[in-house]
Amino acid sequence: MAYELKLPDLGEGLTEGEIARWLVSEGQDVAEDDPLVEVQTDKTTVEIPSPAAGKVTQILVEEGKVVPVGTVLVVIGDDGTPAAKPDEKPAERPQEKAKATPLVRKIAQELGVDLAVLTGTGPQGRITEADVRGAATPREGRREPLRGVRRLIAEHMSRAQREVPAVTWVEECDFSGVELRQLVGTALKACAESLREFPELNARLEGDEIVYLDRYDLGVAVQTEHGLVVPVVRECDERSVDELQADVERLAEGARAGTLAAEELRGSTFTLTSAGKLAGLFQTPLVNHPEVAILSIGRIVERPVVRDGAVVAARVGYVSVTFDHRVVDGARAAEFGLAVIRRLEQHPQ
């Protein structure tokens, strides 16, 4: 008897997933609960086990494809008899990839373009003459499909840019009193304590309501070889700088190794980003939707400053706050930024 494994509901309101990597191949025998496939969502990568024992007779969705929940991914049959591909899979219906008028079909034939591999941009996915001529045009450069973490980043950033009317405020900060090896932990503590005073920056905009959050779980942007990941440091208002820094280092290591659990990547209320030596003077980062603000720290270097009428060297960097102007007024964002800077200059512990 053949078993059809469908993409399950992975929770968190997710409606689709990307097939990141198949862990089996057609013709391979698998036991129940053997790892079958890795699925990438906008939160994390999930390994799906085999629900039955038998021979993998058909893999229906190739790596890199994004499919909705309920799509049949693989057929497992204990007798090794291949099962027919299910009719309910829209992505596998060739006619959906070849909706075109006779004229467009004729042009495609003349130009040597295979309509079956095109995605139409016309109404109801119809392939247009422009689609065909575009496919026939020689294309330059090496091309790679946008997939995995990079695809998720692209979608997330596009949504943030599209939906959030963002404004950035910038001011300099004297980091002379901050131990730079604990910079992120110190900044998390300063942000969390300041967010208590400015609750509109620790909030969500849901429909026509502003939701003020009473927890301070801050995301920290971490660059990995696969793209930007934002693990969450919990209870930043209640823990010491040492504890926060230790958690940051643990989460950053897990992010780079790809071993973080799903719960370590969700539920942040505000985000901090600092790129160290690569940071430049300051940044205007995109708000980490659905949050309403993000704070970034630029490169910290010795710069001349005036103190008591004399020019002296101090360890200075720029702090910027990018915020959703629908929720946060400019003056309040500036006051928040100054509160964070005041705490950083006082070196909170």
CORSULTA-V431197 format. One record per residue. RES is the residue in one small letter. PHI is phi in whole degrees, -180 to 180 (NA if undefined). Layout:
res=RES phi=PHI
res=RES phi=PHI
//
This chain:
res=m phi=NA
res=a phi=-85
res=y phi=-121
res=e phi=-102
res=l phi=-90
res=k phi=-99
res=l phi=-61
res=p phi=-78
res=d phi=-71
res=l phi=-93
res=g phi=81
res=e phi=60
res=g phi=73
res=l phi=-75
res=t phi=-115
res=e phi=-153
res=g phi=-153
res=e phi=-104
res=i phi=-75
res=a phi=-80
res=r phi=-162
res=w phi=-84
res=l phi=-100
res=v phi=-135
res=s phi=-133
res=e phi=-61
res=g phi=93
res=q phi=-83
res=d phi=-85
res=v phi=-129
res=a phi=-99
res=e phi=-60
res=d phi=77
res=d phi=-65
res=p phi=-62
res=l phi=-107
res=v phi=-155
res=e phi=-101
res=v phi=-116
res=q phi=-96
res=t phi=-113
res=d phi=-78
res=k phi=-111
res=t phi=-166
res=t phi=-103
res=v phi=-116
res=e phi=-95
res=i phi=-103
res=p phi=-85
res=s phi=-75
res=p phi=-82
res=a phi=-152
res=a phi=-94
res=g phi=151
res=k phi=-97
res=v phi=-74
res=t phi=-91
res=q phi=-148
res=i phi=-104
res=l phi=-97
res=v phi=-126
res=e phi=-79
res=e phi=-60
res=g phi=95
res=k phi=-82
res=v phi=-104
res=v phi=-133
res=p phi=-77
res=v phi=-57
res=g phi=100
res=t phi=-71
res=v phi=-72
res=l phi=-98
res=v phi=-154
res=v phi=-114
res=i phi=-119
res=g phi=-127
res=d phi=-74
res=d phi=-102
res=g phi=77
res=t phi=-82
res=p phi=-60
res=a phi=-98
res=a phi=-68
res=k phi=-65
res=p phi=-67
res=d phi=-70
res=e phi=-78
res=k phi=-88
res=p phi=-60
res=a phi=-68
res=e phi=-98
res=r phi=-82
res=p phi=-62
res=q phi=-64
res=e phi=-72
res=k phi=-94
res=a phi=-133
res=k phi=-78
res=a phi=-159
res=t phi=-76
res=p phi=-56
res=l phi=-63
res=v phi=-65
res=r phi=-64
res=k phi=-65
res=i phi=-63
res=a phi=-62
res=q phi=-65
res=e phi=-65
res=l phi=-92
res=g phi=73
res=v phi=-101
res=d phi=-84
res=l phi=-62
res=a phi=-66
res=v phi=-100
res=l phi=-95
res=t phi=-108
res=g phi=-73
res=t phi=-106
res=g phi=-83
res=p phi=-57
res=q phi=54
res=g phi=77
res=r phi=-69
res=i phi=-79
res=t phi=-101
res=e phi=-61
res=a phi=-63
res=d phi=-61
res=v phi=-67
res=r phi=-67
res=g phi=-65
res=a phi=-71
res=a phi=-83
res=t phi=-75
res=p phi=-58
res=r phi=-110
res=e phi=-94
res=g phi=79
res=r phi=-79
res=r phi=-121
res=e phi=-130
res=p phi=-66
res=l phi=-79
res=r phi=-149
res=g phi=63
res=v phi=-61
res=r phi=-63
res=r phi=-65
res=l phi=-64
res=i phi=-62
res=a phi=-61
res=e phi=-66
res=h phi=-66
res=m phi=-68
res=s phi=-63
res=r phi=-66
res=a phi=-61
res=q phi=-67
res=r phi=-74
res=e phi=-100
res=v phi=-106
res=p phi=-77
res=a phi=-96
res=v phi=-131
res=t phi=-118
res=w phi=-112
res=v phi=-134
res=e phi=-151
res=e phi=-86
res=c phi=-140
res=d phi=-90
res=f phi=-96
res=s phi=-59
res=g phi=-92
res=v phi=-99
res=e phi=-73
res=l phi=-63
res=r phi=-69
res=q phi=-114
res=l phi=-57
res=v phi=-67
res=g phi=-61
res=t phi=-65
res=a phi=-67
res=l phi=-61
res=k phi=-63
res=a phi=-64
res=c phi=-66
res=a phi=-61
res=e phi=-66
res=s phi=-74
res=l phi=-64
res=r phi=-60
res=e phi=-81
res=f phi=-129
res=p phi=-64
res=e phi=-69
res=l phi=-89
res=n phi=-113
res=a phi=-143
res=r phi=-132
res=l phi=-111
res=e phi=-118
res=g phi=64
res=d phi=-104
res=e phi=-125
res=i phi=-97
res=v phi=-103
res=y phi=-89
res=l phi=-95
res=d phi=-106
res=r phi=-124
res=y phi=-128
res=d phi=-104
res=l phi=-101
res=g phi=-81
res=v phi=-126
res=a phi=-71
res=v phi=-126
res=q phi=-84
res=t phi=-124
res=e phi=-68
res=h phi=-100
res=g phi=134
res=l phi=-84
res=v phi=-123
res=v phi=-124
res=p phi=-71
res=v phi=-114
res=v phi=-98
res=r phi=-87
res=e phi=52
res=c phi=-68
res=d phi=-81
res=e phi=-106
res=r phi=-102
res=s phi=-77
res=v phi=-60
res=d phi=-60
res=e phi=-66
res=l phi=-65
res=q phi=-64
res=a phi=-63
res=d phi=-67
res=v phi=-59
res=e phi=-65
res=r phi=-65
res=l phi=-68
res=a phi=-64
res=e phi=-64
res=g phi=-66
res=a phi=-64
res=r phi=-71
res=a phi=-87
res=g phi=73
res=t phi=-111
res=l phi=-70
res=a phi=-78
res=a phi=-58
res=e phi=-69
res=e phi=-84
res=l phi=-120
res=r phi=-132
res=g phi=90
res=s phi=-71
res=t phi=-108
res=f phi=-165
res=t phi=-128
res=l phi=-120
res=t phi=-136
res=s phi=-149
res=a phi=-98
res=g phi=63
res=k phi=-66
res=l phi=-91
res=a phi=-71
res=g phi=75
res=l phi=-63
res=f phi=-159
res=q phi=-128
res=t phi=-123
res=p phi=-68
res=l phi=-76
res=v phi=-64
res=n phi=-80
res=h phi=-53
res=p phi=-94
res=e phi=-67
res=v phi=-120
res=a phi=-160
res=i phi=-146
res=l phi=-114
res=s phi=-126
res=i phi=-119
res=g phi=-80
res=r phi=-66
res=i phi=-101
res=v phi=-142
res=e phi=-70
res=r phi=-134
res=p phi=-73
res=v phi=-135
res=v phi=-101
res=r phi=-134
res=d phi=54
res=g phi=79
res=a phi=-118
res=v phi=-88
res=v phi=-131
res=a phi=-91
res=a phi=-144
res=r phi=-85
res=v phi=-118
res=g phi=-143
res=y phi=-106
res=v phi=-107
res=s phi=-124
res=v phi=-123
res=t phi=-102
res=f phi=-141
res=d phi=-81
res=h phi=-71
res=r phi=-71
res=v phi=-109
res=v phi=-115
res=d phi=-78
res=g phi=-59
res=a phi=-64
res=r phi=-69
res=a phi=-63
res=a phi=-65
res=e phi=-64
res=f phi=-62
res=g phi=-58
res=l phi=-67
res=a phi=-66
res=v phi=-63
res=i phi=-62
res=r phi=-59
res=r phi=-70
res=l phi=-65
res=e phi=-71
res=q phi=-90
res=h phi=52
res=p phi=-65
res=q phi=-121
//
